């Protein structure tokens, strides 16, 4: 299962990821990028959080690092992406988190794949390892014209769902069952490769909000 959630800023992609994890029975881990707020309540940057959720447990932040800070007079030197100064060491941490999550099995979380993250070739390579590997993937993707993102969305086996303020509640209920069902199938296929030919049959039994997902 490779599921990419896309949508406009503040459409609810990250909130939807957390809601999907609430009903997920297996392990999950990876990275999340969250906003940093200044004393005036305005966004002044982002941080990377290494997250882990044991089966049946709560999502935990294991480690964190500043990903980017708003450029200002006297700010430390570093690569610039838009109005932010990037901290490459945070992306190194994010890559390690993704590789560790793939090694542990379960569901790999990437929240999000955006312009800051895509500035790192190593991060792009880690995303490709997630897409090419046997792990299940749940990721949010910024709306961008970056060719890498376009190619990622067009890969065989990748599902792309657009999140809006109007549909996010509807999606939460349906996708929770779909993600759990797809993960069970993936685990069964890895444990018993001989039953993989039944995958398409089983997928037809998993419904999304009363309708069937389009099948490849």
N, CA, C and O of each residue as an XYZ file, in Angstrom:
864
protein
N       0.839     -1.197      0.000
C       0.000      0.000      0.000
C       0.874      1.247      0.000
O       1.741      1.412      0.859
N       0.641      2.107     -0.955
C       1.328      3.396     -1.027
C       0.245      4.463     -1.207
O      -0.324      4.603     -2.289
N      -0.030      5.204     -0.147
C      -1.105      6.193     -0.168
C      -0.520      7.586      0.032
O       0.165      7.849      1.021
N      -0.799      8.476     -0.922
C      -0.339      9.863     -0.852
C      -1.543     10.778     -0.685
O      -2.476     10.743     -1.487
N      -1.516     11.594      0.360
C      -2.562     12.585      0.598
C      -2.050     13.943      0.132
O      -1.001     14.402      0.585
N      -2.778     14.580     -0.762
C      -2.372     15.890     -1.247
C      -3.498     16.883     -1.020
O      -4.635     16.498     -0.746
N      -3.176     18.151     -1.137
C      -4.191     19.174     -0.918
C      -3.548     20.509     -0.598
O      -2.338     20.599     -0.390
N      -4.365     21.532     -0.563
C      -3.884     22.878     -0.274
C      -3.403     22.976      1.172
O      -3.783     22.152      2.004
N      -2.574     23.969      1.479
C      -2.172     24.178      2.869
C      -3.379     24.335      3.784
O      -4.359     24.990      3.429
N      -3.298     23.730      4.960
C      -4.358     23.780      5.974
C      -5.665     23.106      5.527
O      -6.741     23.412      6.039
N      -5.550     22.207      4.586
C      -6.734     21.454      4.173
C      -7.043     20.310      5.133
O      -8.143     19.757      5.109
N      -6.071     19.952      5.980
C      -6.307     18.887      6.953
C      -5.536     17.615      6.691
O      -5.895     16.564      7.221
N      -4.477     17.676      5.883
C      -3.720     16.463      5.551
C      -3.068     15.839      6.787
O      -3.191     14.637      7.023
N      -2.378     16.663      7.570
C      -1.691     16.127      8.747
C      -2.676     15.614      9.787
O      -2.438     14.586     10.421
N      -3.774     16.326      9.958
C      -4.808     15.869     10.889
C      -5.382     14.537     10.444
O      -5.658     13.666     11.270
N      -5.562     14.377      9.134
C      -6.086     13.117      8.611
C      -5.106     11.975      8.869
O      -5.526     10.871      9.215
N      -3.809     12.224      8.706
C      -2.812     11.188      9.009
C      -2.962     10.707     10.451
O      -2.977      9.503     10.708
N      -3.071     11.636     11.377
C      -3.193     11.270     12.791
C      -4.480     10.500     13.053
O      -4.496      9.577     13.867
N      -5.548     10.868     12.375
C      -6.807     10.150     12.570
C      -6.736      8.741     11.994
O      -7.308      7.808     12.558
N      -6.040      8.584     10.881
C      -5.894      7.249     10.312
C      -5.071      6.355     11.229
O      -5.328      5.154     11.320
N      -4.092      6.927     11.903
C      -3.266      6.142     12.818
C      -4.048      5.675     14.036
O      -3.706      4.657     14.637
N      -5.101      6.413     14.409
C      -5.893      6.034     15.580
C      -6.498      4.653     15.429
O      -6.627      3.920     16.410
N      -6.870      4.289     14.209
C      -7.499      2.991     14.000
C      -6.574      1.951     13.406
O      -7.029      0.895     12.966
N      -5.261      2.240     13.386
C      -4.305      1.329     12.755
C      -3.772      0.349     13.790
O      -3.349      0.753     14.873
N      -3.791     -0.933     13.458
C      -3.458     -1.961     14.445
C      -1.973     -2.267     14.538
O      -1.527     -2.806     15.551
N      -1.192     -1.938     13.513
C       0.216     -2.309     13.492
C       1.141     -1.214     13.986
O       0.697     -0.174     14.470
N       2.446     -1.469     13.855
C       3.443     -0.451     14.156
C       3.440      0.625     13.075
O       3.088      0.360     11.925
N       3.831      1.830     13.449
C       3.968      2.918     12.481
C       5.084      3.838     12.934
O       5.248      4.086     14.129
N       5.853      4.345     11.981
C       6.930      5.250     12.340
C       7.425      6.018     11.140
O       7.132      5.666      9.998
N       8.177      7.071     11.404
C       8.709      7.883     10.318
C       8.973      9.291     10.783
O       9.528      9.496     11.862
N       8.579     10.282      9.972
C       8.840     11.674     10.311
C       7.647     12.554     10.015
O       6.864     12.301      9.100
N       7.534     13.607     10.826
C       6.524     14.632     10.620
C       7.203     15.994     10.725
O       8.131     16.174     11.514
N       6.738     16.945      9.932
C       7.222     18.322     10.010
C       6.103     19.181     10.592
O       4.981     19.180     10.085
N       6.411     19.899     11.638
C       5.411     20.731     12.296
C       5.878     22.183     12.332
O       7.070     22.470     12.229
N       4.922     23.086     12.479
C       5.237     24.512     12.493
C       5.890     24.927     13.812
O       5.596     24.371     14.869
N       6.769     25.904     13.726
C       7.302     26.581     14.908
C       6.682     27.975     14.959
O       6.655     28.686     13.955
N       6.190     28.356     16.116
C       5.535     29.649     16.274
C       6.381     30.571     17.137
O       6.965     30.146     18.134
N       6.442     31.846     16.738
C       7.155     32.836     17.525
C       6.321     33.346     18.677
O       5.186     32.911     18.872
N       6.886     34.276     19.449
C       6.182     34.820     20.611
C       4.922     35.579     20.220
O       4.024     35.772     21.039
N       4.861     36.009     18.960
C       3.676     36.725     18.483
C       2.630     35.797     17.902
O       1.596     36.247     17.409
N       2.898     34.489     17.958
C       1.948     33.510     17.447
C       2.058     33.250     15.961
O       1.306     32.443     15.416
N       2.985     33.922     15.296
C       3.147     33.722     13.861
C       4.170     32.622     13.587
O       5.082     32.381     14.378
N       3.992     31.968     12.453
C       4.918     30.904     12.085
C       6.291     31.488     11.803
O       6.426     32.441     11.036
N       7.311     30.909     12.432
C       8.680     31.379     12.237
C       9.599     30.276     11.738
O      10.800     30.497     11.579
N       9.053     29.095     11.491
C       9.872     28.008     10.985
C       9.167     26.671     11.100
O       7.957     26.594     11.316
N       9.962     25.616     10.949
C       9.443     24.245     11.021
C      10.455     23.375     11.754
O      11.650     23.669     11.785
N       9.947     22.299     12.343
C      10.836     21.311     12.928
C      10.479     19.925     12.416
O       9.337     19.661     12.042
N      11.465     19.053     12.405
C      11.271     17.648     12.071
C      11.085     16.872     13.363
O      11.834     17.055     14.323
N      10.092     16.013     13.381
C       9.867     15.122     14.519
C       9.995     13.678     14.052
O       9.346     13.264     13.091
N      10.828     12.927     14.734
C      10.901     11.486     14.506
C       9.804     10.851     15.344
O       9.792     11.009     16.565
N       8.884     10.138     14.711
C       7.723      9.600     15.425
C       7.705      8.079     15.357
O       8.203      7.469     14.410
N       7.116      7.489     16.388
C       6.963      6.033     16.461
C       5.674      5.732     17.190
O       5.361      6.342     18.212
N       4.934      4.783     16.651
C       3.691      4.349     17.288
C       3.695      2.831     17.345
O       3.502      2.181     16.318
N       3.910      2.246     18.524
C       3.848      0.789     18.640
C       2.416      0.307     18.450
O       1.464      1.049     18.689
N       2.276     -0.921     18.025
C       0.948     -1.482     17.801
C       0.088     -1.320     19.050
O       0.460     -1.756     20.139
N      -1.064     -0.688     18.871
C      -1.980     -0.497     19.980
C      -1.625      0.638     20.905
O      -2.340      0.887     21.876
N      -0.529      1.341     20.631
C      -0.092      2.415     21.513
C      -0.372      3.795     20.940
O      -1.087      3.941     19.949
N       0.207      4.805     21.582
C       0.019      6.188     21.158
C       1.228      6.643     20.343
O       2.328      6.110     20.486
N       1.004      7.625     19.498
C       2.078      8.194     18.702
C       3.037      8.956     19.617
O       2.614      9.795     20.412
N       4.330      8.654     19.496
C       5.339      9.264     20.350
C       6.355     10.023     19.504
O       6.722      9.584     18.414
N       6.799     11.153     20.011
C       7.879     11.904     19.380
C       9.174     11.448     20.032
O       9.382     11.667     21.225
N      10.047     10.813     19.254
C      11.271     10.230     19.787
C      12.446     11.213     19.742
O      13.339     11.169     20.588
N      12.430     12.092     18.747
C      13.520     13.045     18.580
C      12.998     14.182     17.718
O      12.043     14.006     16.961
N      13.622     15.346     17.831
C      13.207     16.489     17.029
C      14.387     17.382     16.724
O      15.382     17.392     17.449
N      14.264     18.144     15.628
C      15.321     19.071     15.235
C      14.693     20.173     14.386
O      13.731     19.932     13.656
N      15.240     21.376     14.484
C      14.742     22.498     13.686
C      15.065     22.232     12.222
O      16.216     21.994     11.859
N      14.034     22.277     11.389
C      14.186     22.044      9.958
C      14.495     23.333      9.207
O      15.348     23.344      8.319
N      13.812     24.415      9.555
C      13.999     25.683      8.845
C      13.525     26.821      9.727
O      12.608     26.673     10.535
N      14.181     27.970      9.548
C      13.810     29.177     10.269
C      13.625     30.315      9.277
O      14.308     30.387      8.255
N      12.699     31.190      9.593
C      12.474     32.336      8.719
C      13.739     33.163      8.619
O      14.371     33.468      9.630
N      14.114     33.529      7.390
C      15.315     34.335      7.174
C      15.099     35.727      7.756
O      14.034     36.326      7.606
N      16.137     36.225      8.422
C      16.060     37.558      9.020
C      17.459     38.119      9.108
O      18.442     37.394      8.954
N      17.545     39.405      9.354
C      18.851     40.027      9.504
C      19.606     39.362     10.648
O      19.080     39.209     11.751
N      20.830     38.974     10.373
C      21.628     38.339     11.397
C      21.402     36.848     11.524
O      22.008     36.208     12.383
N      20.535     36.270     10.677
C      20.280     34.830     10.744
C      21.519     34.059     10.290
O      22.302     34.533      9.467
N      21.674     32.863     10.845
C      22.809     32.026     10.484
C      22.742     31.676      8.999
O      21.663     31.574      8.415
N      23.920     31.494      8.403
C      23.978     31.148      6.990
C      23.487     29.725      6.776
O      23.554     28.891      7.679
N      22.996     29.456      5.579
C      22.538     28.125      5.234
C      21.768     28.165      3.934
O      21.460     29.247      3.434
N      21.448     27.006      3.373
C      20.660     26.968      2.140
C      19.317     27.654      2.344
O      18.693     27.519      3.397
N      18.885     28.380      1.344
C      17.624     29.104      1.470
C      16.574     28.488      0.552
O      16.832     28.225     -0.623
N      15.391     28.266      1.110
C      14.243     27.769      0.351
C      13.095     28.731      0.610
O      12.524     28.748      1.700
N      12.755     29.537     -0.403
C      11.740     30.561     -0.191
C      12.223     31.559      0.842
O      13.315     32.112      0.715
N      11.418     31.788      1.858
C      11.807     32.745      2.903
C      12.433     32.067      4.114
O      12.578     32.685      5.169
N      12.803     30.798      3.964
C      13.347     30.039      5.093
C      14.804     29.641      4.871
O      15.229     29.377      3.746
N      15.557     29.604      5.969
C      16.910     29.071      5.982
C      16.832     27.609      6.415
O      16.358     27.297      7.507
N      17.299     26.729      5.552
C      17.184     25.290      5.780
C      18.313     24.789      6.673
O      19.450     25.249      6.575
N      17.982     23.842      7.540
C      18.960     23.186      8.396
C      19.148     21.741      7.900
O      18.364     20.858      8.249
N      20.183     21.507      7.090
C      20.354     20.176      6.473
C      20.433     19.034      7.478
O      20.025     17.915      7.166
N      20.951     19.295      8.680
C      21.082     18.216      9.654
C      19.716     17.640     10.055
O      19.620     16.471     10.429
N      18.663     18.461      9.977
C      17.323     17.961     10.293
C      16.851     16.978      9.227
O      16.167     16.003      9.536
N      17.214     17.233      7.983
C      16.837     16.309      6.916
C      17.638     15.017      6.996
O      17.143     13.955      6.619
N      18.874     15.101      7.486
C      19.638     13.883      7.740
C      18.932     13.029      8.790
O      18.864     11.806      8.664
N      18.409     13.684      9.827
C      17.633     12.982     10.851
C      16.376     12.369     10.251
O      16.022     11.238     10.585
N      15.696     13.097      9.369
C      14.478     12.589      8.734
C      14.769     11.346      7.902
O      14.001     10.384      7.934
N      15.865     11.359      7.163
C      16.239     10.207      6.347
C      16.501      8.986      7.234
O      16.054      7.883      6.919
N      17.220      9.179      8.335
C      17.482      8.072      9.255
C      16.182      7.523      9.831
O      16.035      6.315     10.017
N      15.241      8.426     10.111
C      13.951      7.998     10.663
C      13.185      7.135      9.666
O      12.580      6.133     10.047
N      13.210      7.520      8.393
C      12.499      6.744      7.372
C      13.149      5.382      7.162
O      12.456      4.373      7.035
N      14.473      5.352      7.125
C      15.157      4.072      6.959
C      14.892      3.155      8.148
O      14.707      1.950      7.977
N      14.874      3.727      9.356
C      14.597      2.919     10.547
C      13.174      2.370     10.514
O      12.944      1.212     10.863
N      12.219      3.202     10.093
C      10.827      2.759     10.027
C      10.654      1.648      8.996
O       9.903      0.699      9.224
N      11.347      1.763      7.861
C      11.278      0.701      6.854
C      11.860     -0.596      7.400
O      11.336     -1.678      7.134
N      12.930     -0.489      8.155
C      13.566     -1.679      8.719
C      12.658     -2.364      9.738
O      12.619     -3.592      9.809
N      11.930     -1.574     10.527
C      11.067     -2.130     11.564
C       9.814     -2.778     10.998
O       9.194     -3.616     11.654
N       9.439     -2.394      9.782
C       8.196     -2.905      9.207
C       7.019     -2.081      9.685
O       7.198     -1.090     10.394
N       5.847     -2.471      9.314
C       4.666     -1.693      9.671
C       4.399     -0.614      8.636
O       4.637     -0.800      7.443
N       3.903      0.508      9.111
C       3.507      1.606      8.236
C       4.522      2.737      8.348
O       4.833      3.182      9.453
N       5.043      3.205      7.212
C       5.992      4.313      7.197
C       5.218      5.609      6.978
O       4.391      5.703      6.071
N       5.494      6.605      7.817
C       4.803      7.894      7.766
C       5.771      8.965      7.269
O       6.886      9.094      7.773
N       5.325      9.736      6.267
C       6.076     10.915      5.834
C       5.102     12.087      5.775
O       4.210     12.119      4.927
N       5.273     13.027      6.661
C       4.389     14.193      6.718
C       5.253     15.445      6.919
O       5.523     15.785      8.071
N       5.691     16.129      5.905
C       5.203     15.956      4.565
C       6.337     15.920      3.561
O       7.505     16.067      3.919
N       5.981     15.722      2.300
C       6.925     15.860      1.195
C       6.642     17.213      0.554
O       5.716     17.350     -0.246
N       7.443     18.207      0.908
C       7.233     19.569      0.431
C       8.537     20.176     -0.052
O       9.550     19.486     -0.165
N       8.507     21.460     -0.333
C       9.669     22.119     -0.926
C      10.903     22.069     -0.030
O      12.018     21.912     -0.526
N      10.717     22.198      1.276
C      11.863     22.142      2.187
C      12.522     20.771      2.154
O      13.745     20.663      2.071
N      11.711     19.731      2.218
C      12.248     18.376      2.217
C      12.863     18.011      0.867
O      13.892     17.340      0.808
N      12.231     18.454     -0.204
C      12.699     18.092     -1.535
C      13.998     18.789     -1.912
O      14.614     18.448     -2.922
N      14.422     19.763     -1.109
C      15.711     20.412     -1.355
C      16.877     19.477     -1.068
O      18.014     19.774     -1.434
N      16.606     18.357     -0.422
C      17.645     17.390     -0.062
C      17.605     16.184     -0.999
O      16.617     15.450     -1.003
N      18.661     15.959     -1.795
C      18.711     14.749     -2.621
C      18.630     13.470     -1.792
O      18.047     12.478     -2.231
N      19.212     13.494     -0.601
C      19.163     12.307      0.255
C      17.727     11.996      0.682
O      17.336     10.833      0.775
N      16.946     13.052      0.941
C      15.548     12.840      1.307
C      14.777     12.265      0.131
O      13.963     11.358      0.302
N      15.027     12.787     -1.054
C      14.363     12.242     -2.242
C      14.690     10.759     -2.405
O      13.812      9.951     -2.707
N      15.947     10.414     -2.204
C      16.340      9.005     -2.315
C      15.621      8.147     -1.277
O      15.228      7.018     -1.572
N      15.445      8.672     -0.064
C      14.745      7.921      0.973
C      13.279      7.702      0.599
O      12.724      6.629      0.836
N      12.662      8.723      0.016
C      11.275      8.575     -0.441
C      11.185      7.471     -1.502
O      10.264      6.656     -1.484
N      12.146      7.457     -2.418
C      12.134      6.429     -3.457
C      12.319      5.035     -2.856
O      11.726      4.069     -3.336
N      13.133      4.926     -1.815
C      13.286      3.620     -1.164
C      11.963      3.174     -0.546
O      11.627      1.990     -0.580
N      11.224      4.110      0.012
C       9.906      3.779      0.571
C       8.951      3.322     -0.521
O       8.182      2.381     -0.326
N       9.000      3.986     -1.664
C       8.098      3.641     -2.760
C       8.478      2.313     -3.402
O       7.606      1.551     -3.821
N       9.766      2.036     -3.478
C      10.226      0.809     -4.132
C      10.194     -0.403     -3.210
O      10.131     -1.538     -3.682
N      10.235     -0.175     -1.908
C      10.327     -1.275     -0.963
C       8.986     -1.920     -0.656
O       7.949     -1.469     -1.141
N       9.007     -2.979      0.151
C       7.773     -3.699      0.484
C       6.939     -3.026      1.567
O       5.823     -3.465      1.844
N       7.466     -1.958      2.189
C       6.749     -1.333      3.300
C       5.478     -0.644      2.821
O       5.380     -0.224      1.668
N       4.511     -0.536      3.718
C       3.336      0.296      3.461
C       3.697      1.745      3.759
O       4.461      2.026      4.683
N       3.143      2.662      2.973
C       3.518      4.066      3.072
C       2.281      4.950      3.145
O       1.356      4.817      2.343
N       2.281      5.855      4.120
C       1.259      6.888      4.242
C       1.986      8.223      4.269
O       2.719      8.510      5.215
N       1.788      9.047      3.235
C       2.538     10.293      3.127
C       1.614     11.431      2.720
O       0.608     11.226      2.040
N       1.978     12.636      3.151
C       1.310     13.837      2.657
C       2.257     14.530      1.682
O       3.475     14.532      1.862
N       1.665     15.114      0.648
C       2.450     15.722     -0.424
C       1.906     17.114     -0.692
O       0.708     17.294     -0.911
N       2.791     18.088     -0.672
C       2.373     19.454     -0.979
C       1.970     19.570     -2.441
O       2.459     18.824     -3.289
N       1.085     20.498     -2.728
C       0.724     20.785     -4.114
C       1.863     21.581     -4.739
O       2.086     22.741     -4.393
N       2.570     20.956     -5.651
C       3.745     21.556     -6.263
C       3.896     21.051     -7.687
O       3.377     19.993     -8.042
N       4.607     21.814     -8.494
C       4.873     21.413     -9.871
C       6.207     20.690     -9.997
O       6.672     20.446    -11.111
N       6.822     20.347     -8.891
C       8.107     19.661     -8.922
C       7.976     18.347     -9.701
O       7.108     17.533     -9.389
N       8.837     18.131    -10.717
C       8.745     16.897    -11.519
C       8.877     15.628    -10.681
O       8.281     14.602    -11.010
N       9.650     15.691     -9.607
C       9.805     14.521     -8.743
C       8.463     14.100     -8.165
O       8.141     12.912     -8.127
N       7.680     15.078     -7.714
C       6.371     14.783     -7.134
C       5.430     14.238     -8.207
O       4.676     13.298     -7.957
N       5.477     14.829     -9.396
C       4.632     14.332    -10.478
C       4.944     12.892    -10.826
O       4.035     12.089    -11.034
N       6.226     12.559    -10.892
C       6.621     11.185    -11.200
C       6.210     10.234    -10.081
O       5.813      9.096    -10.333
N       6.310     10.710     -8.848
C       5.944      9.892     -7.695
C       4.455      9.551     -7.727
O       4.065      8.409     -7.481
N       3.641     10.539     -8.029
C       2.193     10.313     -8.066
C       1.782      9.363     -9.189
O       0.772      8.667     -9.086
N       2.578      9.340    -10.264
C       2.226      8.510    -11.406
C       2.759      7.096    -11.359
O       2.551      6.328    -12.299
N       3.441      6.736    -10.289
C       4.006      5.399    -10.200
C       2.914      4.335    -10.051
O       1.901      4.579     -9.397
N       3.114      3.160    -10.652
C       2.148      2.072    -10.493
C       1.985      1.698     -9.022
O       2.962      1.633     -8.276
N       0.762      1.458     -8.621
C       0.491      1.047     -7.255
C       0.338      2.171     -6.259
O       0.021      1.922     -5.096
N       0.558      3.415     -6.689
C       0.430      4.560     -5.794
C      -0.985      5.129     -5.888
O      -1.481      5.383     -6.985
N      -1.626      5.328     -4.753
C      -2.946      5.949     -4.692
C      -2.786      7.398     -4.236
O      -2.101      7.672     -3.250
N      -3.405      8.300     -4.940
C      -3.348      9.719     -4.601
C      -4.763     10.179     -4.244
O      -5.690     10.014     -5.037
N      -4.925     10.750     -3.060
C      -6.217     11.232     -2.599
C      -6.096     12.713     -2.268
O      -5.222     13.107     -1.496
N      -6.952     13.524     -2.837
C      -6.925     14.951     -2.540
C      -7.798     15.245     -1.323
O      -8.956     14.832     -1.256
N      -7.224     15.958     -0.372
C      -7.922     16.312      0.864
C      -8.366     17.765      0.774
O      -7.581     18.645      0.418
N      -9.628     18.006      1.099
C     -10.161     19.364      1.152
C     -10.889     19.552      2.476
O     -11.148     18.584      3.191
N     -11.212     20.776      2.794
C     -11.973     21.020      4.017
C     -13.355     20.411      3.934
O     -13.963     20.094      4.957
N     -13.858     20.243      2.711
C     -15.198     19.697      2.534
C     -15.237     18.171      2.656
O     -16.241     17.616      3.100
N     -14.153     17.488      2.266
C     -14.227     16.018      2.239
C     -13.426     15.327      3.340
O     -13.482     14.101      3.446
N     -12.674     16.076      4.171
C     -11.741     15.431      5.089
C     -12.431     14.555      6.130
O     -11.888     13.522      6.522
N     -13.618     14.952      6.584
C     -14.330     14.119      7.558
C     -14.812     12.833      6.906
O     -14.739     11.758      7.502
N     -15.297     12.948      5.695
C     -15.759     11.793      4.944
C     -14.597     10.833      4.684
O     -14.750      9.618      4.808
N     -13.441     11.382      4.326
C     -12.275     10.550      4.040
C     -11.782      9.818      5.272
O     -11.361      8.665      5.178
N     -11.828     10.464      6.424
C     -11.290      9.860      7.640
C     -11.957      8.519      7.929
O     -11.286      7.542      8.262
N     -13.258      8.481      7.800
C     -13.980      7.250      8.108
C     -13.679      6.152      7.097
O     -13.429      5.007      7.473
N     -13.703      6.498      5.825
C     -13.495      5.487      4.795
C     -12.059      5.021      4.685
O     -11.804      3.823      4.567
N     -11.122      5.947      4.721
C      -9.724      5.574      4.554
C      -9.179      4.780      5.731
O      -8.258      3.982      5.557
N      -9.721      4.980      6.914
C      -9.250      4.223      8.076
C      -9.434      2.721      7.831
O      -8.526      1.934      8.096
N     -10.593      2.329      7.332
C     -10.840      0.919      7.052
C      -9.975      0.435      5.892
O      -9.473     -0.689      5.910
N      -9.804      1.283      4.892
C      -9.015      0.878      3.718
C      -7.554      0.687      4.071
O      -6.951     -0.307      3.667
N      -6.965      1.623      4.822
C      -5.564      1.517      5.205
C      -5.330      0.257      6.031
O      -4.362     -0.466      5.794
N      -6.197     -0.011      6.991
C      -6.034     -1.200      7.830
C      -6.154     -2.470      7.007
O      -5.395     -3.420      7.200
N      -7.115     -2.481      6.085
C      -7.299     -3.661      5.243
C      -6.130     -3.894      4.312
O      -5.673     -5.026      4.155
N      -5.641     -2.833      3.694
C      -4.493     -2.962      2.801
C      -3.249     -3.439      3.551
O      -2.465     -4.231      3.028
N      -3.077     -2.955      4.769
C      -1.912     -3.385      5.555
C      -1.996     -4.868      5.877
O      -0.992     -5.576      5.806
N      -3.180     -5.343      6.229
C      -3.331     -6.773      6.517
C      -2.970     -7.612      5.297
O      -2.325     -8.652      5.424
N      -3.381     -7.167      4.127
C      -3.067     -7.901      2.901
C      -1.570     -7.892      2.644
O      -0.996     -8.921      2.287
N      -0.929     -6.732      2.822
C       0.518     -6.636      2.605
C       1.277     -7.565      3.539
O       2.218     -8.241      3.123
N       0.866     -7.598      4.808
C       1.529     -8.464      5.771
C       1.364     -9.926      5.395
O       2.298    -10.716      5.526
N       0.181    -10.284      4.930
C      -0.071    -11.670      4.538
C       0.779    -12.051      3.332
O       1.302    -13.163      3.257
N       0.914    -11.120      2.388
C       1.708    -11.398      1.190
C       3.176    -11.559      1.533
O       3.859    -12.392      0.938
N       3.676    -10.775      2.485
C       5.080    -10.897      2.867
C       5.332    -12.192      3.620
O       6.390    -12.805      3.470
N       4.367    -12.610      4.427
C       4.539    -13.830      5.210
C       4.328    -15.080      4.357
O       4.971    -16.107      4.571
N       3.413    -14.977      3.382
C       3.087    -16.136      2.533
C       3.032    -15.667      1.086
O       1.950    -15.379      0.574
N       4.179    -15.585      0.419
C       4.207    -15.077     -0.956
C       3.285    -15.834     -1.901
O       2.836    -15.284     -2.906
N       3.003    -17.087     -1.583
C       2.169    -17.882     -2.474
C       0.737    -17.404     -2.563
O       0.013    -17.786     -3.482
N       0.310    -16.565     -1.611
C      -1.084    -16.118     -1.642
C      -1.212    -14.750     -2.302
O      -2.307    -14.190     -2.340
N      -0.107    -14.196     -2.828
C      -0.163    -12.848     -3.391
C      -1.083    -12.758     -4.604
O      -1.592    -11.683     -4.918
N      -1.300    -13.889     -5.290
C      -2.173    -13.833     -6.464
C      -3.604    -13.492     -6.054
O      -4.404    -13.087     -6.897
N      -3.939    -13.650     -4.766
C      -5.288    -13.347     -4.290
C      -5.462    -11.882     -3.941
O      -6.555    -11.470     -3.553
N      -4.406    -11.082     -4.070
C      -4.449     -9.690     -3.623
C      -5.572     -8.911     -4.290
O      -6.326     -8.210     -3.615
N      -5.689     -9.026     -5.605
C      -6.709     -8.258     -6.299
C      -8.116     -8.681     -5.876
O      -9.022     -7.853     -5.789
N      -8.287     -9.978     -5.615
C      -9.591    -10.448     -5.165
C      -9.927     -9.871     -3.801
O     -11.043     -9.406     -3.574
N      -8.955     -9.903     -2.891
C      -9.184     -9.395     -1.547
C      -9.430     -7.893     -1.552
O     -10.267     -7.396     -0.798
N      -8.711     -7.178     -2.390
C      -8.866     -5.723     -2.405
C     -10.272     -5.325     -2.828
O     -10.763     -4.273     -2.417
N     -10.919     -6.132     -3.629
C     -12.271     -5.814     -4.061
C     -13.284     -5.917     -2.922
O     -14.416     -5.447     -3.038
N     -12.859     -6.541     -1.815
C     -13.765     -6.688     -0.676
C     -13.643     -5.525      0.299
O     -14.426     -5.408      1.242
N     -12.660     -4.672      0.066
C     -12.445     -3.546      0.974
C     -13.128     -2.323      0.397
O     -12.830     -1.925     -0.729
N     -14.024     -1.729      1.134
C     -14.831     -0.626      0.645
C     -14.410      0.678      1.264
O     -13.953      0.721      2.407
N     -14.565      1.739      0.508
C     -14.279      3.077      0.996
C     -15.582      3.879      1.004
O     -16.093      4.273     -0.044
N     -16.105      4.108      2.205
C     -17.324      4.891      2.359
C     -18.459      4.359      1.501
O     -19.211      5.127      0.902
N     -18.574      3.050      1.448
C     -19.691      2.449      0.719
C     -19.440      2.316     -0.769
O     -20.291      1.783     -1.481
N     -18.298      2.783     -1.268
C     -17.980      2.622     -2.691
C     -16.632      1.944     -2.806
O     -15.833      1.970     -1.870
N     -16.380      1.339     -3.947
C     -15.141      0.629     -4.142
C     -14.081      1.579     -4.666
O     -14.344      2.448     -5.498
N     -12.857      1.384     -4.146
C     -11.751      2.154     -4.658
C     -11.456      1.715     -6.086
O     -11.659      0.544     -6.406
N     -10.989      2.595     -6.950
C     -10.583      2.178     -8.287
C      -9.428      1.199     -8.205
O      -8.481      1.427     -7.452
N      -9.485      0.134     -8.949
C      -8.452     -0.876     -8.901
C      -7.525     -0.709    -10.080
O      -7.943     -0.325    -11.173
N      -6.245     -1.006     -9.842
C      -5.247     -0.904    -10.914
C      -5.477     -2.001    -11.946
O      -4.742     -2.088    -12.929
